[in-house]
Amino acid sequence: MKYRMNKLPRTPFDGDAVHEECGVFGVALPEDADLSAAHEAYVALFALQHRGQEAAGIAVNHRGVIHCHKDVGLVNDVFDQDILDAMPGQMAVGHVRYSTTGKQSRENAQPVCITHVKGNLAVAHNGNLVNAGELRREIEMNGGIFRSSNDTEVLVYTIVRERLKCGSIEEAVVSTMQVIEGAYSLVIMSPRKLIAARDPHGFRPLCIGRLENGGWIFASETCALDALGATFVRDVAPGEVCVVEDRELRSMHCGIECPTSACVFEYIYFARPDSVIDGASVELARQEAGKYLSIEHPVGADLVIGVPDSGIPAAIGYAKCSGIPYGVGLIKNRYIGRTFIQPGQEKRERSVRLKLNALREAVAGKRIIMVDDSIVRGTTCARLVSLIRDAGAKEVHMRISAPPFRHPCFFGTDIPERSQLLAHNRTVEEMREIIGVDSLGFLSLEATHKIALGCKLGFCDACFSGNYSVKVPEQAEKNMFESEIEL
């Protein structure tokens, strides 16, 4: 009998969209709080739903015992009032998932909860470990058994292994950070503590909030704090480990010093526009991207439109800077979710027309500048251009508020392999012909580094430049741990 790697079918790719890995949340409430931590986590996960729509989960700590409920689906598919009422406890961690490592299944949903010799543990993880394969093989060779195919379980086992050598769970987390490599924003719950940790590069965001009742919150984005009426305290610093115990917050640093490289695509696409990440407003960053686009790629036109939703702020910025009027040219069907997307060319064509439709009265007879956040494969983009032309537009000029995707991401962003990227081995002119627009312009790499006004960190732009801030594997399967037995 031998094993071979099995490329299992992934969740159908939503056209040209780039998807996030996930969103994480943690809350520690005072004992006399009115609401349970599960209800607070439920509201927060709704606010973070845009970061992952494949699965959702909440783990609660009730008198030192951790109970978890998770499943595939949206937050309101996974939880109802009865489920939340049956999850008492004043501490919780939550997670919404989009898979970049591991197939879509209940086993791969988070938080990951385990019982080990020194207690219980629940972990929610946003990011990707580039050395997960190596660590997993080492654990398996020492008798470890895995139930999932994602890298989070590898991370959890590593924490437990370090916990056996350390005097506290936070020390184990610090020790683990010396071993793991890549992107990780973590929220960890033990019987007595709530812990948050961010990798030394700061790839993925993580912030700290405070509730009026004295409770502490950790979340991927500030929009989750706003949903709960919490006050933003600060961002978790790269390399920092924060611990909430007995209603007090303390922190330590892992000791790894390196240049910061936060994902710039958080500002371009991932985060909600009402979030503030590392000191910079997402909405303003997108408008800045549009401003630079208008400076770098001006063109005569009658109307600027944005592709809903993330292309709209950049379109507004383009219009403001260029003086060309902004208008609504594409209407989005708010009732079509990702679950509608189906594989196959014909079905994808239909899904695009159901999700977006051109507003004929706005675009007919006009020269249109259409602004979007990115181009991945180019298929959905080409269909949108056809929609605008079919609605009577005289010209269609495409402007993209990011540089061309030329390289895969290994840090928690679902960017396909190079061969599937439209920009791979193609010039802008060749891409323009494929999409079918009159002109095509991308935001420059230099301008991309300027858009997040007030951001305190450096940026990772590896998906555009190919300059990875950590060593990455030359070959990395999306489902690296999926295997089947071959007789």
C-alpha positions, 0 to 999 in steps of 0.5 A: 500500500502506498500514499499519493497526493490527491488534488481534491476539488476546491470550493468553486472559485468566485470568478476574479475575486481573491478570497481571505483566509478567515477572521478571528475573534476572542472575548473575555467578559467579567463574571457579572456580565449580562450577556454570554461570551457566545452571544458576543462572539456571534455578533462579532462573527457577523461583522467579520463574515466578509473574511470567510463564508465557508465555515464558522465556529465558536468555542466557549469556556465555562468554568474551565471546560471548553465547549465548541460548536462549528460547521460549514456555512455562514454564521447564521446557518451554523448558529441559532438561538437555541445553540447559543443559549446552550453555550454558557460561559464568559470567555469565547473564541470565534472564527469564520473561514475561507480555506487556503489550505485544506478542503471545505469540511466540518473537520477543517472548521475552526476553532480547533479544540483539544484536551491535553495532559495539562488542560484544554485549549481552543485556537482560532488562526488567520494566516498560513504557515509556510513550514506546516508540511515539515512540522506535520511530518515531524509530528506524525513520525512521533505518533501524532494523529491529525483529524483535519487537513489544515495547518491550524491543527499543526500549529495547535499540536506545536503549542501543546508540545511546547506547553509540556516544556513550559510553565504557562500557556503564554510561554508555550505560545512564545516558544511556538513562535520560534518554530513556526514560519509564515503568517498567523494572527491567533486567538487562544483560549485556555481554562483561565486565559485568553491570549492573542498573538501576531506573527513578527512580520505582522502579515495579518491584522489583529486589534484589541478592544474594551467593552463598557463592562470591562471585558476585553476583545481581540478581533481581526478588524475594528468593525467587530469592535464597533458591532459590539459597541467596544472601544478600540484600544490598539493593534496587537504589535507584530511579534506580540503576545497579549494575555487576558487573565483576571480581567487584566491585560498584559503583554510580552514579545516573542523576541524575533526582530524583523522588518514588518510586512503587513498584507497591503491587500487588506487595504485594497480588498480584504477588510471592510471599508469601515475598519481601521488597520494598523492606524490607517482607514481602509476606506481612505486607502481605497480612495487614495488608490483611485487618486493615484490611478487617475494620476498614473492612468488618465483617460478622457471619459464621461463617467467613472463607475466602480465594480461593487463593492470594493471597487467603489471607493477607488472609483470615487477617488478616481472621479474626485481627482480627475474631475470626471463624474462618478456614477452607478453603472453596475447593480449588485444583487444582494441576495446572491451569495458565494454558495450560488457559484458553480463550476463550469463555464456556462454556469459561471457566466450565468452567475455573473449576470445574476450577481451584477447587471449594467444600468443601461440608462447610466452607461448608454452612449458614454465613455466609461471608466470602470474601476475594480480592485484586482484582476486574477484570471480575467474571466469575470472581468471580461464578462463585466466589460461585455455587460457594459458594452451590451448596455450601450457604452461607447468605450470601456476603460478598465482601471485596477486599484492594485498592481498585476497579480504575477505570483502566488501568495503563501501567507493566507490569500487564495491567489492561484498558481502562476499559470492561472493568473492573467498577468503571468507572462503577459504584457498589459497590452495582451491583457487588454486584448483578452479582457476586451477593453479600450485601455487598461491601467494598473496601480503602480507598485510605488503608489500601492505603498503610499495608499494606506495613510498613517499605517505604522507598518511596512507592507508585503507586496509579494503577490505583485513583486515576487519579493517574499519576506520569508523563505517560501516553498517552491512547490506548495499544493493548496491541499498539501495534506489531502491524501488517499490510499492507493492499493 
